[in-house]
Structure formats: C-alpha cells, structure tokens
C-alpha cells in the first residue's frame, strides 16, 4: 500500500476506497490524493 505524496515509481495504482485507477508516468512523480473521493491510500496494480 502507498500513500499520497510518496514516489513509488512508474506504474498503475488503484484507490483503496473507490477503485479509481491512476498511472504514474515516471519515478519522480508523486502519488496525488484521489481525484474522485480524496482518499490517500493506493494499491499498486500494474
Ligand atoms: Zn478514490
């Protein structure tokens, strides 16, 4: 599990609360808060 503000690296992440999927394009991009529900915990799915 990852938290908003971390830089967990390139890949696709899924919001633990609503299931929204986002993609980080590079290793220096921070995980945002979820744009749908505002939650800040993510699972890496890809
Ligand atoms: Zn969400």
PDB file of the backbone (N, CA, C, O) and the ligand in Angstrom, with CONECT records:
HET     ZN  A 101       1
ATOM      1  N   UNK A   1       0.840  -1.194   0.000  1.00  0.00           N
ATOM      2  CA  UNK A   1       0.000   0.000   0.000  1.00  0.00           C
ATOM      3  C   UNK A   1       0.878   1.248   0.000  1.00  0.00           C
ATOM      4  O   UNK A   1       1.940   1.283   0.622  1.00  0.00           O
ATOM      5  N   UNK A   2       0.408   2.269  -0.712  1.00  0.00           N
ATOM      6  CA  UNK A   2       1.161   3.508  -0.815  1.00  0.00           C
ATOM      7  C   UNK A   2       0.268   4.686  -0.419  1.00  0.00           C
ATOM      8  O   UNK A   2      -0.959   4.612  -0.492  1.00  0.00           O
ATOM      9  N   UNK A   3       0.912   5.762  -0.002  1.00  0.00           N
ATOM     10  CA  UNK A   3       0.198   6.947   0.475  1.00  0.00           C
ATOM     11  C   UNK A   3       0.502   8.136  -0.425  1.00  0.00           C
ATOM     12  O   UNK A   3       1.612   8.258  -0.944  1.00  0.00           O
ATOM     13  N   UNK A   4      -0.469   9.003  -0.608  1.00  0.00           N
ATOM     14  CA  UNK A   4      -0.277  10.223  -1.385  1.00  0.00           C
ATOM     15  C   UNK A   4       0.957  10.975  -0.897  1.00  0.00           C
ATOM     16  O   UNK A   4       1.195  11.090   0.306  1.00  0.00           O
ATOM     17  N   UNK A   5       1.744  11.487  -1.856  1.00  0.00           N
ATOM     18  CA  UNK A   5       2.969  12.203  -1.530  1.00  0.00           C
ATOM     19  C   UNK A   5       4.202  11.335  -1.675  1.00  0.00           C
ATOM     20  O   UNK A   5       5.313  11.849  -1.796  1.00  0.00           O
ATOM     21  N   UNK A   6       4.017  10.012  -1.665  1.00  0.00           N
ATOM     22  CA  UNK A   6       5.139   9.115  -1.922  1.00  0.00           C
ATOM     23  C   UNK A   6       5.453   9.093  -3.414  1.00  0.00           C
ATOM     24  O   UNK A   6       4.632   9.475  -4.248  1.00  0.00           O
ATOM     25  N   UNK A   7       6.650   8.641  -3.723  1.00  0.00           N
ATOM     26  CA  UNK A   7       7.064   8.494  -5.121  1.00  0.00           C
ATOM     27  C   UNK A   7       7.400   7.031  -5.367  1.00  0.00           C
ATOM     28  O   UNK A   7       8.570   6.658  -5.449  1.00  0.00           O
ATOM     29  N   UNK A   8       6.365   6.207  -5.483  1.00  0.00           N
ATOM     30  CA  UNK A   8       6.583   4.754  -5.549  1.00  0.00           C
ATOM     31  C   UNK A   8       7.020   4.245  -6.913  1.00  0.00           C
ATOM     32  O   UNK A   8       7.275   3.052  -7.080  1.00  0.00           O
ATOM     33  N   UNK A   9       7.109   5.148  -7.894  1.00  0.00           N
ATOM     34  CA  UNK A   9       7.620   4.733  -9.200  1.00  0.00           C
ATOM     35  C   UNK A   9       6.536   4.550 -10.236  1.00  0.00           C
ATOM     36  O   UNK A   9       5.340   4.527  -9.943  1.00  0.00           O
ATOM     37  N   UNK A  10       7.017   4.419 -11.482  1.00  0.00           N
ATOM     38  CA  UNK A  10       6.135   4.281 -12.629  1.00  0.00           C
ATOM     39  C   UNK A  10       5.207   3.085 -12.469  1.00  0.00           C
ATOM     40  O   UNK A  10       5.634   2.008 -12.052  1.00  0.00           O
ATOM     41  N   UNK A  11       3.937   3.279 -12.801  1.00  0.00           N
ATOM     42  CA  UNK A  11       3.007   2.162 -12.723  1.00  0.00           C
ATOM     43  C   UNK A  11       1.583   2.643 -12.533  1.00  0.00           C
ATOM     44  O   UNK A  11       1.310   3.843 -12.499  1.00  0.00           O
ATOM     45  N   UNK A  12       0.680   1.679 -12.408  1.00  0.00           N
ATOM     46  CA  UNK A  12      -0.729   1.989 -12.229  1.00  0.00           C
ATOM     47  C   UNK A  12      -1.141   1.680 -10.796  1.00  0.00           C
ATOM     48  O   UNK A  12      -0.777   0.640 -10.247  1.00  0.00           O
ATOM     49  N   UNK A  13      -1.893   2.579 -10.201  1.00  0.00           N
ATOM     50  CA  UNK A  13      -2.310   2.483  -8.802  1.00  0.00           C
ATOM     51  C   UNK A  13      -3.819   2.621  -8.715  1.00  0.00           C
ATOM     52  O   UNK A  13      -4.448   3.327  -9.503  1.00  0.00           O
ATOM     53  N   UNK A  14      -4.385   1.926  -7.730  1.00  0.00           N
ATOM     54  CA  UNK A  14      -5.841   1.908  -7.572  1.00  0.00           C
ATOM     55  C   UNK A  14      -6.207   2.421  -6.188  1.00  0.00           C
ATOM     56  O   UNK A  14      -5.675   1.949  -5.183  1.00  0.00           O
ATOM     57  N   UNK A  15      -7.112   3.384  -6.137  1.00  0.00           N
ATOM     58  CA  UNK A  15      -7.586   3.938  -4.863  1.00  0.00           C
ATOM     59  C   UNK A  15      -8.223   2.836  -4.024  1.00  0.00           C
ATOM     60  O   UNK A  15      -9.061   2.077  -4.511  1.00  0.00           O
ATOM     61  N   UNK A  16      -7.816   2.756  -2.752  1.00  0.00           N
ATOM     62  CA  UNK A  16      -8.349   1.696  -1.899  1.00  0.00           C
ATOM     63  C   UNK A  16      -9.809   1.934  -1.539  1.00  0.00           C
ATOM     64  O   UNK A  16     -10.511   1.001  -1.150  1.00  0.00           O
ATOM     65  N   UNK A  17     -10.270   3.170  -1.664  1.00  0.00           N
ATOM     66  CA  UNK A  17     -11.636   3.480  -1.242  1.00  0.00           C
ATOM     67  C   UNK A  17     -12.636   3.335  -2.390  1.00  0.00           C
ATOM     68  O   UNK A  17     -13.665   2.677  -2.236  1.00  0.00           O
ATOM     69  N   UNK A  18     -12.337   3.950  -3.546  1.00  0.00           N
ATOM     70  CA  UNK A  18     -13.341   3.985  -4.624  1.00  0.00           C
ATOM     71  C   UNK A  18     -12.931   3.194  -5.860  1.00  0.00           C
ATOM     72  O   UNK A  18     -13.751   2.979  -6.752  1.00  0.00           O
ATOM     73  N   UNK A  19     -11.680   2.759  -5.925  1.00  0.00           N
ATOM     74  CA  UNK A  19     -11.263   1.951  -7.052  1.00  0.00           C
ATOM     75  C   UNK A  19     -10.756   2.728  -8.253  1.00  0.00           C
ATOM     76  O   UNK A  19     -10.412   2.131  -9.273  1.00  0.00           O
ATOM     77  N   UNK A  20     -10.706   4.053  -8.149  1.00  0.00           N
ATOM     78  CA  UNK A  20     -10.159   4.873  -9.228  1.00  0.00           C
ATOM     79  C   UNK A  20      -8.727   4.449  -9.545  1.00  0.00           C
ATOM     80  O   UNK A  20      -7.918   4.256  -8.637  1.00  0.00           O
ATOM     81  N   UNK A  21      -8.415   4.304 -10.832  1.00  0.00           N
ATOM     82  CA  UNK A  21      -7.068   3.938 -11.237  1.00  0.00           C
ATOM     83  C   UNK A  21      -6.348   5.142 -11.813  1.00  0.00           C
ATOM     84  O   UNK A  21      -6.907   5.891 -12.615  1.00  0.00           O
ATOM     85  N   UNK A  22      -5.104   5.320 -11.396  1.00  0.00           N
ATOM     86  CA  UNK A  22      -4.268   6.373 -11.962  1.00  0.00           C
ATOM     87  C   UNK A  22      -2.945   5.763 -12.388  1.00  0.00           C
ATOM     88  O   UNK A  22      -2.564   4.688 -11.924  1.00  0.00           O
ATOM     89  N   UNK A  23      -2.254   6.454 -13.269  1.00  0.00           N
ATOM     90  CA  UNK A  23      -0.953   5.982 -13.733  1.00  0.00           C
ATOM     91  C   UNK A  23       0.101   7.045 -13.453  1.00  0.00           C
ATOM     92  O   UNK A  23      -0.076   8.218 -13.783  1.00  0.00           O
ATOM     93  N   UNK A  24       1.189   6.622 -12.846  1.00  0.00           N
ATOM     94  CA  UNK A  24       2.360   7.489 -12.720  1.00  0.00           C
ATOM     95  C   UNK A  24       3.286   7.187 -13.891  1.00  0.00           C
ATOM     96  O   UNK A  24       3.590   6.030 -14.184  1.00  0.00           O
ATOM     97  N   UNK A  25       3.728   8.252 -14.552  1.00  0.00           N
ATOM     98  CA  UNK A  25       4.489   8.093 -15.792  1.00  0.00           C
ATOM     99  C   UNK A  25       5.991   7.958 -15.569  1.00  0.00           C
ATOM    100  O   UNK A  25       6.714   7.483 -16.444  1.00  0.00           O
ATOM    101  N   UNK A  26       6.458   8.379 -14.392  1.00  0.00           N
ATOM    102  CA  UNK A  26       7.894   8.284 -14.140  1.00  0.00           C
ATOM    103  C   UNK A  26       8.169   8.207 -12.638  1.00  0.00           C
ATOM    104  O   UNK A  26       7.271   8.384 -11.814  1.00  0.00           O
ATOM    105  N   UNK A  27       9.424   7.941 -12.308  1.00  0.00           N
ATOM    106  CA  UNK A  27       9.783   7.654 -10.923  1.00  0.00           C
ATOM    107  C   UNK A  27       9.850   8.888 -10.033  1.00  0.00           C
ATOM    108  O   UNK A  27      10.011   8.756  -8.819  1.00  0.00           O
ATOM    109  N   UNK A  28       9.731  10.090 -10.609  1.00  0.00           N
ATOM    110  CA  UNK A  28       9.805  11.307  -9.796  1.00  0.00           C
ATOM    111  C   UNK A  28       8.433  11.936  -9.564  1.00  0.00           C
ATOM    112  O   UNK A  28       8.320  12.998  -8.952  1.00  0.00           O
ATOM    113  N   UNK A  29       7.385  11.258 -10.067  1.00  0.00           N
ATOM    114  CA  UNK A  29       6.020  11.782  -9.911  1.00  0.00           C
ATOM    115  C   UNK A  29       5.428  11.307  -8.580  1.00  0.00           C
ATOM    116  O   UNK A  29       5.509  10.125  -8.244  1.00  0.00           O
ATOM    117  N   UNK A  30       4.832  12.240  -7.828  1.00  0.00           N
ATOM    118  CA  UNK A  30       4.219  11.885  -6.550  1.00  0.00           C
ATOM    119  C   UNK A  30       2.808  11.339  -6.762  1.00  0.00           C
ATOM    120  O   UNK A  30       2.090  11.759  -7.669  1.00  0.00           O
ATOM    121  N   UNK A  31       2.431  10.396  -5.905  1.00  0.00           N
ATOM    122  CA  UNK A  31       1.034   9.969  -5.869  1.00  0.00           C
ATOM    123  C   UNK A  31       0.170  11.133  -5.369  1.00  0.00           C
ATOM    124  O   UNK A  31       0.475  11.726  -4.334  1.00  0.00           O
ATOM    125  N   UNK A  32      -0.890  11.459  -6.084  1.00  0.00           N
ATOM    126  CA  UNK A  32      -1.803  12.512  -5.639  1.00  0.00           C
ATOM    127  C   UNK A  32      -2.818  11.940  -4.655  1.00  0.00           C
ATOM    128  O   UNK A  32      -2.842  10.737  -4.399  1.00  0.00           O
ATOM    129  N   UNK A  33      -3.653  12.816  -4.107  1.00  0.00           N
ATOM    130  CA  UNK A  33      -4.874  12.329  -3.472  1.00  0.00           C
ATOM    131  C   UNK A  33      -5.814  11.884  -4.577  1.00  0.00           C
ATOM    132  O   UNK A  33      -5.712  12.368  -5.704  1.00  0.00           O
ATOM    133  N   UNK A  34      -6.712  10.985  -4.280  1.00  0.00           N
ATOM    134  CA  UNK A  34      -7.645  10.509  -5.298  1.00  0.00           C
ATOM    135  C   UNK A  34      -8.486  11.672  -5.843  1.00  0.00           C
ATOM    136  O   UNK A  34      -9.095  12.412  -5.070  1.00  0.00           O
ATOM    137  N   UNK A  35      -8.518  11.834  -7.176  1.00  0.00           N
ATOM    138  CA  UNK A  35      -9.286  12.932  -7.774  1.00  0.00           C
ATOM    139  C   UNK A  35     -10.799  12.729  -7.669  1.00  0.00           C
ATOM    140  O   UNK A  35     -11.569  13.667  -7.874  1.00  0.00           O
ATOM    141  N   UNK A  36     -11.221  11.510  -7.352  1.00  0.00           N
ATOM    142  CA  UNK A  36     -12.657  11.223  -7.249  1.00  0.00           C
ATOM    143  C   UNK A  36     -13.156  11.382  -5.814  1.00  0.00           C
ATOM    144  O   UNK A  36     -14.144  12.077  -5.576  1.00  0.00           O
ATOM    145  N   UNK A  37     -12.484  10.749  -4.866  1.00  0.00           N
ATOM    146  CA  UNK A  37     -13.016  10.698  -3.499  1.00  0.00           C
ATOM    147  C   UNK A  37     -12.114  11.361  -2.464  1.00  0.00           C
ATOM    148  O   UNK A  37     -12.520  11.534  -1.315  1.00  0.00           O
ATOM    149  N   UNK A  38     -10.882  11.738  -2.858  1.00  0.00           N
ATOM    150  CA  UNK A  38      -9.998  12.431  -1.931  1.00  0.00           C
ATOM    151  C   UNK A  38      -9.228  11.522  -0.988  1.00  0.00           C
ATOM    152  O   UNK A  38      -8.487  12.001  -0.129  1.00  0.00           O
ATOM    153  N   UNK A  39      -9.397  10.226  -1.139  1.00  0.00           N
ATOM    154  CA  UNK A  39      -8.675   9.270  -0.288  1.00  0.00           C
ATOM    155  C   UNK A  39      -7.184   9.323  -0.617  1.00  0.00           C
ATOM    156  O   UNK A  39      -6.792   9.814  -1.676  1.00  0.00           O
ATOM    157  N   UNK A  40      -6.355   8.812   0.299  1.00  0.00           N
ATOM    158  CA  UNK A  40      -4.907   8.943   0.070  1.00  0.00           C
ATOM    159  C   UNK A  40      -4.142   7.635   0.202  1.00  0.00           C
ATOM    160  O   UNK A  40      -2.926   7.633   0.391  1.00  0.00           O
ATOM    161  N   UNK A  41      -4.865   6.522   0.101  1.00  0.00           N
ATOM    162  CA  UNK A  41      -4.189   5.217   0.126  1.00  0.00           C
ATOM    163  C   UNK A  41      -4.399   4.510  -1.214  1.00  0.00           C
ATOM    164  O   UNK A  41      -5.503   4.474  -1.758  1.00  0.00           O
ATOM    165  N   UNK A  42      -3.310   3.955  -1.721  1.00  0.00           N
ATOM    166  CA  UNK A  42      -3.338   3.335  -3.050  1.00  0.00           C
ATOM    167  C   UNK A  42      -2.698   1.953  -2.999  1.00  0.00           C
ATOM    168  O   UNK A  42      -1.766   1.714  -2.232  1.00  0.00           O
ATOM    169  N   UNK A  43      -3.211   1.049  -3.827  1.00  0.00           N
ATOM    170  CA  UNK A  43      -2.556  -0.235  -4.078  1.00  0.00           C
ATOM    171  C   UNK A  43      -1.959  -0.213  -5.469  1.00  0.00           C
ATOM    172  O   UNK A  43      -2.559   0.332  -6.395  1.00  0.00           O
ATOM    173  N   UNK A  44      -0.796  -0.793  -5.624  1.00  0.00           N
ATOM    174  CA  UNK A  44      -0.213  -0.907  -6.959  1.00  0.00           C
ATOM    175  C   UNK A  44      -0.834  -2.089  -7.672  1.00  0.00           C
ATOM    176  O   UNK A  44      -0.868  -3.191  -7.125  1.00  0.00           O
ATOM    177  N   UNK A  45      -1.327  -1.883  -8.883  1.00  0.00           N
ATOM    178  CA  UNK A  45      -1.971  -2.986  -9.596  1.00  0.00           C
ATOM    179  C   UNK A  45      -1.209  -3.378 -10.846  1.00  0.00           C
ATOM    180  O   UNK A  45      -1.505  -4.418 -11.435  1.00  0.00           O
ATOM    181  N   UNK A  46      -0.227  -2.576 -11.276  1.00  0.00           N
ATOM    182  CA  UNK A  46       0.479  -2.901 -12.509  1.00  0.00           C
ATOM    183  C   UNK A  46       1.796  -2.132 -12.571  1.00  0.00           C
ATOM    184  O   UNK A  46       2.545  -2.268 -13.539  1.00  0.00           O
TER     185      UNK A  46
HETATM  186 ZN    ZN A 101     -10.882   7.277  -4.606  1.00  0.00          ZN
END
